[in-house]
Amino acid sequence: MVRRVFCITFLVLLAISTITVLIYSKKATRLYSNVLNEIFCDEKEDAVPIQILEIYRKQVEGRKILLQLHNTATTYFDNLYNVAAPEVFCPGLVRIGDLSDGGKWICSPHLLPNPCVIYSLGINNEFSFDAEIYEMSKCQIHAFDKDEMRPETVQFYHRINATLDKAMITKETNVSAAAYSFTDVVQMYKPKRIDVLKIDIEGGEYDVATQIATTPICQILIELHWKPYSMVTLLKTLSSHNFYLFHHEINGGIFCNDNEQVIPVKVIDIYRRQIEGRRALLQKHTNATTRFRNIYNVAAPEVFCPGLVRIGDLSDGGKWICSPHMIPHPCIIYSLGINNEFSFDSEIYEIAKCQIHAFDKDDMPDETVEFYQRINATLKKAMIAKKTNVSASNYTFTDVVQMYKPQRIDVLKIDIEGGEYDVAEQIAATPICQILVELHWKPLSMVSFLKTLSQQNFFLFHHEINGDYIEASEFSLIHESCFRAYGINVIYGNQNITPSDRLCQCVMPKFSGKVAIVTGSSNGIGRATAILLASEGAAVTLHGRSGDDLKETERIISSLGVPSERILSVQGDVQSDVTQKALVEKTIAKFGRIDILVNNAGLALKSDADQKSLEFYELLHDVNVKSMIKLVLLVEPHLEKTKGVIVNTSSVAALLPRPKMLYYSMSRAAEDHYMRSRTHELAKKGIRINNVNPGVTRTHLFARDGMSKDQENEFIKKLETKVPMGRAGKPEEIAKAICFLASDDASYITGITLPVDGGACQFAHL
């Protein structure tokens, strides 16, 4: 929302919009009634959550009314740009051609039939779209422009066996003036059907709208110009001939899309090829930059939200949010900047029943105050500033948050007219799931703000230019720790690159958004498990007795590109109540949730103890059994909230007689039977529990517990003679089994012991 006190000085720049229209097919998912011609259909709704479809459908009448307000005197674009919404869902939506200007959004170009025909109207020596689409599809291209083209342009079309004609597209044909109706241009080559029609003819599209609409065409990618009323009229013409909008983009806007379960790999490949170009253009911004094309046109989604929807006023004041039906309960929303426009807060409250804390620098009128009172929200006068000055009602973002002390903010909505830049770092450092912010003024300021959030693992999922003011754009971001909760399955970047360089890498780590506690992770199997979980996207809480060994585990994880914000260390004896309490409380304080508990810490030998004494038995039982039971009980309420998983590291000693390690074997057997006995109860809470039973593994367990290195090597060699595979395992091999059971790949597995032992349990004396 922009407060209407600024001059509209960029109206001409805003008057260019790329509208992409798709003829309806059985492969597309109808989102809601056709806004333009009132067709209603709902096919294949499984790709889009039903709750999202219902929100779109509730907005149909409102969208129709706002679109119908346009007349020849309309000069504002917000009732078109902000109100237009997709009528069909294209799973292969991708941008082809120049990343900054000249490219077009197209639906599933990899599915173009062969042979195929493309008409390209308006070249202006910019043929990047035609070049890339030809490379993909080998379609026959017929290109037209009102002017003679440069030699390199002519050579390009000649090289791909395309045609290039001089032709101005007009209502009626005048051959002597090289002016042709669209119908006559089509008849030059007499295609049965045009697979893709690309149009960039600077307003000439309006003269031939009916001719276009009555031609057999699959996809129309068209840049519309000038007046809102003209745009709406042309769209209505196409709509009346059963063309359906699947995307639109204001000239000056984008950010990439992906869900590997939904979006074809060929589309992902196109995004990947664009990465370096996007980075280079974003890095060009300086204080002197005044144009917005290299942020609006270059920015693209970093994650794909299957439940993307606009909440609030359809014209101005609304926000794009990810899967509002999946906001947990109870939930907290902070709404900064009201200006008597509370449509977002009203609708989101209706959906989620969150506790809302609203702030504005001015006193609000009675109807606004009454609304927030009615929903039991708070409304406080506060200007968000770099420093707090209570007498002036100025507060830092940090102090505003501390007024109500939430553990986490589920949604932060920001409309504070540029004040967001003063508190960017405070916002980024606060536990927040979604940030919906309108950024203002300079392109460099916008890019810098987004980089600050990116460095704290917030990912862009949508942006929308304000239809009235080119200097303002809505950006919607989500923190990686919340991906799973909001149904996000794929990000456009792996975890081994810096956040500011992230754009569109298209790899989804298996544990992205999850939080894991791994006890005994300062070495051996625990270290290997923590490293693997972190490298696959998890935030990890490390634990161990040795501070130096913990730091080494941290160093290894950090060297993989995992930011410090996803690493926490707790030092202490695992059987200590103080240590266990710290593990849980510090994890919740830093990460806000727990998804995975790996009980790995354990004891096998102790050099200064009598291995047959009851004192040693009690020590083993305390470390290997009681500590596990106590930690499970502490973490269980948190795992119930996240439908999490417990994996305990046991041993094959629990499965086979071990006379020389009697008490150790007993402790591990108790661990296994505890797991089995808790399976049913935990399953009712949505928690899985399993044990991994390693065989002989080359760790430093025995050396740490008193053996010399030579003694340990000799001991392991003897054990290897009992292993059919003839060798000891590696910590990384055990870690892979633990991570498998912790992952969604094992979603139907609970209550098992999984030996990872090189076949030791099957060994037979022949």
N, C-alpha and C positions, 0 to 999 in steps of 0.2 A: 504494500500500500504506500503510495506517495501522496503526501499532503499537497493539496492543489494550490500551491503558492508560487510555483515556478513557471516561467515562460515556456511555451511550446516552440522551441527554436529548431527542433530536429524533425519537424513534421514530414519534410520531403524524404529524408532518409528512412523514416519509418514506413513510408508509403510503398515499400517494396516488400513483398512477401512471397516465399516459395510455397505453393500449395501443391501437394501431391495427391492425386485421386486414383483410386483403384476400383475397377469393376468388380462387383461382388462375385465370389466363387465359393464353392463348398469347403474350400480349405481355410477360409477366413472365419474368424470368430466375431460375431456381431456384438458390439459393446452395449448398444442401447438403441432405442428408436431412432430412425433417421431424422435428424434435426431439421433438415432442409425440406424434405417432402413427406414427413410423417409416416414413413414406412416403419413397421416394427417387426423385428425378427430376432431370435436368439438361438444360434446354432453353435455347437461344440463349445459349451461354456467351460469345459474342464481346464482350458489354458488360462483362464482368468478367474480368480476367486469370485464366488457368487455374491459375496458381500460387496465387492467392488462393482460388479454389474448393477447391483441394486442402487448404489450411490449414483452411478451414471444415469440410471433410469429415472431416479427422483429428480435429476437436474434437467430432464428433457424439456419440460414446459418452460422452465426459466430460460434455457438457452434459446428456445424458439422465440420467446417474447423479446429478448434482447436483440436477436438477429432481425426481427421484424421492425425494430425501431429505426433502422437505417433508411435514410432518404437522401435525395440529391444534395441536401445542405449539410449532411453529416461530415465532420472533419476529423473527429476522434476515432482512433482505431481500436480502443480497448474493448468495445462491444463486438468486435470481430476477432481480433488476435487472441484475446483472453477467453472468449466464449466458444470459439471453434474447438471441437474435440474429435478424436478419431471415431469413425463410425464402424470400422472393422479393425481387427487385430492382425497385423502381419508379423509372423514369427521370424521372417527373414529381412526385417527392415535394416537398411544400410545406406550409407552415403557414398556415392560414386563420383569421382572427378576431383577437381581442385578443392582443397580443404577450406580455403578462405572464401573464395567466390567463384562460381562457375560449376560447382558440384550440385548434385541432386540426390534427394532421398528416393530410393526405389525399393519395391517389394521383391525379395527373393530373386535377384538377377540370375542366380545359378540355376533357376528353374525355367528360364526362358527356353522355349522349344527350339528345335533345329530342324529345318531352317526357320529364321525369324526376320522380321522387318522392323527397322527403327526409322522414324522421321525426326529430324533434328532441325527445328526452325529457330533461326537466330544464332549465328556462330560468333561474330565479332572477333574472329581469330582466337577464340578460346575453345579448344576442342578436347579438353581433358576428360570430360564425361564420355564423349564419343570414343576416345582412345581406350579408356578403361573398360567400357561396356563391350567394345569390340573384342578386346583381349579375352574377356570372359566368355562371350557368347558366339563370336564370329557371325553376328547378324549382318544382313545387308543394310547399310545405312544410306539414307537419302538426306543430304544436308542442303539447307537453303539460307541465304542471307541477302539483305537488300543491297549490300555493297560488294564490290570486288574484294576478294580475300588476298592476303599476302602470299608470296610464293611458298613459304614453308607450310601454310595451311592447305593450299592446293595440293602440295606434294603429299601431305599426310593422307588426305582423302583418296588420292590416286593410289597410294601405296596399299591401302586396305580394300581397294576395288570398290570404294563408295562413290556415289555421285555427289557433286557439289554444284548447285545452280544459283544464279543470281535471281532473286525473286523477293519482292515485297509482298507480304500477306495482307490482302485487302478484301473488302466486301465483294467487289466485282473485279473481273479480270480485264486488264488493259495490257496486251502483250507488248505494244510499242514502248510502254513505260516500265516494262518488267514487273508489272503488278499482277498478282494472281490471287484468286479466291482460294481458300483452303481446299475446297472441293476439287478445283482444277489442279492444284499442286498434288493432291492424292492421285488424281487420274493420270498424271504424267507417267507413273510406274505401275498403276493398277494392282495394288496388293489386295488380296482377299481380306486381309486384316492387318492392322498395324499393331505390333506387339508393344512398342513403347513410343509414345509421342512426347518429345521434349520441346518446350516452347519458351523462348526468351525473345519476345518481339516488341518489348517496350510499350505495351498498351494496345497493340494491334490485335491482341487476342479477343478483345471485346467485340470487334466488328465481325468476327467469324465464329462466335461462341456456338450458335445453333448448328453451323456446318460441322464443327468439331464434335458436338454432342451426338449427331446423327451418323457419324462414321464408325464402322466397327474397329474399336480400339480396346486394348486390354488395360494399359496403364498410361495415364497422362501426368507428366511432371511439368508443372507450369509455374512461371513466375508472374504473379499478378501485380498490377501497378495502380498507383494514383488514388482513387477515391474508394472509401469503404463500401459505399453503396454499389459501385461498379463491381467490386469483388464479390459481394454477396449475390448480386444478380447473376453473375457468371456461374457461381457455384450452384445456385438454384437451377440454372439451365442444365448443367451436367447432372445434378441430382435427379431431375425429372426424367433423365434417360438412364437411370440406374447406375450411375457412377457413385462411388462411396469414398469419402475422405479417409485416408489412413495415416496421414502425417501432414503437419504444416510447420513452417519455420520462417520466422521473420528474418529478413536480410540483415545480418549482423548477429546470428546464433546457432550452437550444437555441443554434444559430449557423449560417447558410444554406448552400445546396448548389448546385453548378452546374458543368456542362461543356456548353458551347454545342453540342458535337457530339452530346450525349446528351440534355440537358435541354431541354424545349420552351420557346420564347421566352415563351409566356404565363405559364409558371411563373416565369421570370426576372422578368417584369414585376411579379408579386406581391411578390417579394423586394425589388425596387427601391422599391415604394411603402412598404415597411416601414422604410426606412433611417432617416429622421428620427426615427421613434418609438423605434427601438432606441437611437440616439445619446442622445436625451433621457433615457431611462430609465437608461442607463449613467452618465450625468453626474450623476445624483441621489445617488450614493453619497457618504457622509461618514463620519467616524469614529464617528458615532452609529448608523450603519446596522447593524442586527443580522439582518435578514431577507435571504435569498439569492435571492428570486424575480427581482429586477431584474438579477441576473447570470446565474443558472442558466436562467431562462426567456427572457431577452433575448439572451444570447450565441448566435451562430450561425456556422457555418463560413464562412470567408472564401475558401477555395479548395475545389474538389472533387477529392478523391483517389479515382480509380477502383479503387485497390488497397487500400482501407481494411480493416484486419483487426486482431483482438485477439491478441496474443502473450503466452504465459505462463499462469499459473494462471487458470482461468476464473472463479473467484469473487473472489479478492483477490490482488493482486500482479501481475496482467497489465496490459498497456498496449496502447492502440490506436496503431498505427503505419501509415505510408503505404508501401505497396508494398515490403515487406521483401525480396522477390525481386529488386528492382532496386538494392539496395545495391551499390555498386561493389566491386571486389576489387583490391587490398587495402583494408580498411576499419578504422576505429577506433570503438569504442564506449566511452564513459565511463558507469559505473553508480554513482551516488551514493546510498548508503543501501541496505544489503542486508538486515539483520535476519534473516539465515538463510533468506531467501526468494529463491531464485535461479532461479525457473522462467522468468522472462523471459529472463535471460541465457543459460540453457540452450537455450531454443528458438530464440532469435535466432542463437546460435552455430551451431546445427544447420543453419539456413537459409543464413547468410551467411559463416560461418567468419571473422568479424572478430576482430581483436585487441581484447580487452576489458580495461579497467582499472577495477577495482572498489574502492570505498572505503566504510568504515563507521566510526562513532565508537567502536564496541565491538570487542573481540576476537571472532572467529567460532569456532564449534565445529569439530571436526575434519572432519566431513562436508562443511561449506561450504568449508573450506580445500582439501580434497582435490578438490572439484569444479573450483575455479578452477585448481588445479595441473594437473589432467587435460586441460584445454583450453588450457594454456599462457597463461593469463590472469594478470594481477597482482592481488593483493588487499592493500590497505594500510589500516592503522588511521589514520583521519583524520576529525576533525570539521570540516565546512565552516563557516568563520567569516569575519567581516568583516576580521580581521587575523590574520596568521600568528604562532603561538607554538609553535615546534617542540617545546619541552619538554612542552607540554600536548597535543601531537598536534593542534593547531588549524592549519588552513591556509585561506588564501583560495582561491576557485575558480581565480583566475589562477595561483597557485602550484601547485595540484593539476594544472592543465593542463601547466604547464612541467616537471613531473617527467618527462614522456615526450615533450614537444615535438612533438605532431602538427601537420602543416600545417593540418589540418581535422578536426573531430570529425564523424563521419557520424551518430551517434545519441547523444544525451545523455539518460539516464534519471535522474530525480531523485525521491527519496523521503526527504527529510531533515527532515520534521516542522516546517516553518515556517522552517528555516534558509535556504531559497531566497530569502527577501526581503532578507537581508543582502547577498547577492551578485548581485542581479538585474542591475545594470549591468555587472558583470564577465561574466556569462553572455551578455548581449546583445551585448557587444563582441567575443566570441570567434567565430571562423569555425566555425559548426555548421550542419549540414543540418536535422536533426530534433531537437526538444526534447519529451520526454514527461515531464511534471511533474505531481505531485500538489500542489495548492495547499491551504492550510489557513487556518482561523480566521476572519478578518474579510472581509466582502465587499469593502470598500474596498481592503484589502491585495491581494486577488486582482485587482481591476480595475487597480490601479496597476502590479502586476507585468506584467500582459498589455500594458498601454500601453507599458511600458519595452521589451518585446520588439518590439511593433508599430513603435516608432520606429526600430528597427534592421532593419525589413523582414522580421520573422517573421510568418507568417500562420497563424491558427488553422484546423485542418481537422477537429477533433473534440473534444468534451468529454463526460465521463461522471461523474455524481455518485456518490460512494461510497455503496453501498447500506446501509451501517451508520451512517455519520456524515454528517449534513447539512453539517457544517463542513469537509468535504473533498471535492474534486472533481479528477478527472484532466483535464488539458488537453494536447492534442497540437498542436504547431506545426511549421511548416516554413519555412525561409528561401527567399526568392524566387530566389536564385541556384541553388537545387536543384530548381525546378519541373520543368524539362525532364527531368532525370535520373530523376525519380520519376513521370513520366507525367501531370503536372498541366498541363492545357491552358487553364483559365479561372480567373481570380480575380474576386472580388466587389468591385472597386474599380479606378479608373484611377489613373495615376501623378501626377495633378495635384491630389490632395488630401492633406492631412497624414495621416500614419499613424494618429494617434489618432482621426481622423474617418472611417476607411476603410470601415467596415462596409457590405458588400454593395452595391457600385456596379456589379458585373456587366459589366466590360469586360476583355478579356484582351489586354494589349499583345503585339505580334508577337514581340518579342525578350525577353520577360520571362524572367529566369533566365540569360540569356546574357551573356558578357563579350566586349567588342570592343576591339581596339587599332586606332586610326586615326592613322596618321602624317600629318604636315602638316595638323593639324586646328586650327591657330591662326587660320586664315582660309579664305575661299573655299570650294571644294568640300569640303575636309576638315572645315571647321567645320560646314557644312550637313549633312554625313553624320553627324558625331558628335552633333549636335543631334537629328537624326531617329532615330538608334539609341537615344539616351537617352530620348527622349520615348515611344518604343515599348517601354520596359522594360529595355533593356540597361544593364549597368554598362560605363562607357567609360574607356579610358586615352587621354588626349589627348597630342599631341606637337606641338612646334613650336620654332622658333629664338627667337621673341620672347616673353619672359616676360609682357609687357603684353598681347599678343594672346591668349596662352593664358588669362590671367585673364579676358579679355573673353568667350572661349568658355565658360569655367566659369560666369561670371555669367549668360549667356544660358540655359544648361542649368539652372542652379539656379532661375532665374525661372520655369521651367516646372513647378516643384514636385518636381524630381528631387533626392533627398537627397544630401548630400556623401559619404555612404558608397558611392555608386555612381559617383563621379567621382575620377579620378586624373590628374595631369599630370606629364609628363616633358619637360624642356627640353633641347635640344641639337641638334647637326647629325646628320641621319639617317644619314650615312655613317660616323659615329663608332662604333667598336666599343663604347666605354663607354656611349654613348647607347642602342645597341641592347640591350646586356646589361641596362641599367637598365629599359628598356621591358618586357622579359620578366620579370625577377626581381621587380620591384615589382608588376606585374600579378598574378603568382601569389601573392605575399605578401599582397596586399590582398583579391583576389577568389577565389583558389584554383583558377582554371581559365582557359582561353582558348578561345572558340568561334569568333571571327571576327577575321581579320586584314585590314585595309584598308591596302594599300600606296599611299598617296596622295601622300606628299611627293615633290616633283620640282622640276626646274630647267629653264627654257627659255632665258633670256638672262642675261648678266652684263655690266653696263655697262663695267667696267674690263678686259674680256677681248677679245682678238682672236677674233671669232666663227669664223674659219677656221683657227685654230691647233690643233695637236695637243694643246696643254695644255688648251684649252677642251673638245676632244673627250673627253679623259681625265676632266675634271671632270664633264661631263654623264654619262659612263658610270659614274663613281663614284656620283653622286647618284641617277640614274634606274634604273640596272641593278644594279650591284654591291650597293648598299644593300638593294634588294629581295631579291636572291638570299640575302644573308646573313641577313636577318630571317626569311625563309621557313624557312631551315634551323634557326634558333633556335626558332621557334614550332612547327614541324612535329610534334615529339613530343607537345606539348600538344594540338594539333588532332587528332592521331590518337586520343587518349583521349576527346575530346568529339565525334568525327566532325564536325569543324568545316569552315570554309569560308574561302577566300582570295579577295579581290577586289582587283585591281590597277587603279589609274587610269592608263590609257595615253593615247592621243590619236588623232584621225583622221589626224594627221601620219604615223602608222605605216602607214596604209592608202593614202595618196596621195603622189605626188611633191611634195616641198617644197624646191626648190633653194635658197631663201633661208634655210632652217632645216635644212640638211643633217645636221649632227651630232645635233640634237634629234630629227629624224625617224628617224635610225638608232637612237638609244637607245630610242625608243618601239617601233620594229619589233623590236628585240632583246627588249624586255619581252614583247611579244605572242608571240614564238616560244618564249621560255622557258616561258610559260604553256602553250602547246600541247604542248611537249615533256615537261612534267611531268604532264600530265593522267592518263595511264595509270597511272603509278607511284603518284600520290597517290590515285587512285580505289580502288586496292587497299587503301589504309589508311582508306578511308571519308571522305577529304577531297575536297571540290570546289574547283576553281580556275577563275576566269573573269576577264576584263578588261572594263572599261568604257572606251570610246574617245570622250571628249567632243569636240565640235566647238568652235567659237569660243564662249567663255563669259565673261560679265562678272565677272571676279574681279580681284584686284589683283596677279595673278602678274607681269605685265609691268612694272607700276610698281615692285614690290618688287625686280625684277631690273634696274632702271636707267632705265626710260622715265619721262618726265614724264607728268602726267595728260593733257595735251593730246595728246602723242604716242600715248599708249595709246588715247585715244578715236578718234583718226584711224586708228590701226592696226586697231582693231576695226571701224570703219565700212567700211574696205576689205574686210575679211574677210566682213562681212555681205552684201556684194554677191554673194558666191559661195554663199550659203545660200538654198535654195529657199523656206524659210519667212520669209526676209527680216529676220531678227533674230538677235542672239546669244542663247545660252541663259543660264539663271539657275543659280547653284550648286545651288539646291534641286532643280532638274529633274535634274541629274546625280546628286545624292544619292539621289533616289528610285530610279534605276536601280541604283545600288550596293547600296542596301538590299534591293531586290528580289532581286538575285543572292545576297545574304547570307542571305536568309530561306528558310524551309521551302517557300515558294511556288515556289522554283526548285530543289526537291530533285532533279529529274531533269535539271538543266542543269549541264554542266561542259565546260571546254575551248573556250569561245566568246569571241569579241570582240563586244561590243555597242556599236555606234556610237550615240551620243546627240548628234546633230549638226544637227537641223533639216533633214535631207536632203542635207547637204553632199557626202556620198560619191556621191550620185546626180546631182550638178550636171552639166549639159551645156551647152557653148557652142553656142547655136543660131544 
